[in-house]
């Protein structure tokens, strides 16, 4: 059986939902603290293996949590629909971030605070920081891998998802989506990683701990996500994020297409952008050829920030 992270705790949100979280200390005095914000379908154990251990080896304390609807945090639907990735408004995630930051991150912080956000975590974090200047001022720097400021869906997806949600289909799987099954386990033709061992980590956890499973997205989730992404395109919105930012992309990423996202990142006044040629979406879970390049950019960025 694949073991779960020991020592995790639960934080009760103002509306009664719970977020599972964990705090890990490095050896010796921390250089600072990283809040790791996961992408869709991810959970604490995956993020510890993927990026958490490397940050702790570099002397950083890490704080991780399962986003609402994922891992062992509260889900939006119950029963047989538990694994549907569903919500009606991404504002819920933003409010969760504000509360978790205030009540858990700040009391547990050691040294300067950094953020490491992947994919959907990048979208949620950008919305939180753009709309909460008092929190943004506390962040030393942010690293984003494949931030989901856009996703690779057909042009009419927003209109169709809004219509079907309005017609009462919001909590049903969107077109082509389904429960987690053998189709998701196939390494061949996947769009996330070139590394079969790293790619299979998630299925080992899902097999051993079925309640961790997250399936496809619903029409409601798709409508809410695209609405949240549209908000980033308002004039001056992302320009509010004056935090030093490092954004990393794989050039072959079709989940979060770099060509659609990089122009938005460039609107941030203190952003650095690098692409990893040939890499797919999940950079921290990629083959060493690509992952090592990403870490070189990260290490240089942190050296400059801490100088």
Buried (B, 14 or more C-beta within 10 A) or exposed (E): EEEBBEEBEEBEBEEEBBBBBBBBBBEEEBBBBBBBBBBBBBBBBBBBBBBBEBBBEBBBBBBBBBBBBBBBBBBBBEEEBBBBBBBBEBBBBBBBBBBBBEBBBEEBBBBBBBBBBBBBBBBBBBBBBBBBEEBBEBBBBBBBBBBBBBBEBEEEBBEBBBEBBEEEBBBBBBBEBEBBEEEBBEBEEBEBBBBEEBBEBBBEBBEEBEEBBBBBBBBBBBBBBBBBBEBBEEEEBBEBBBBBBBBBBBEBBEBBBBEEBBEBBEBBEEBBBBBBEBBBBBBBBBBEEBBEBBBEBBEEBBEEBEE
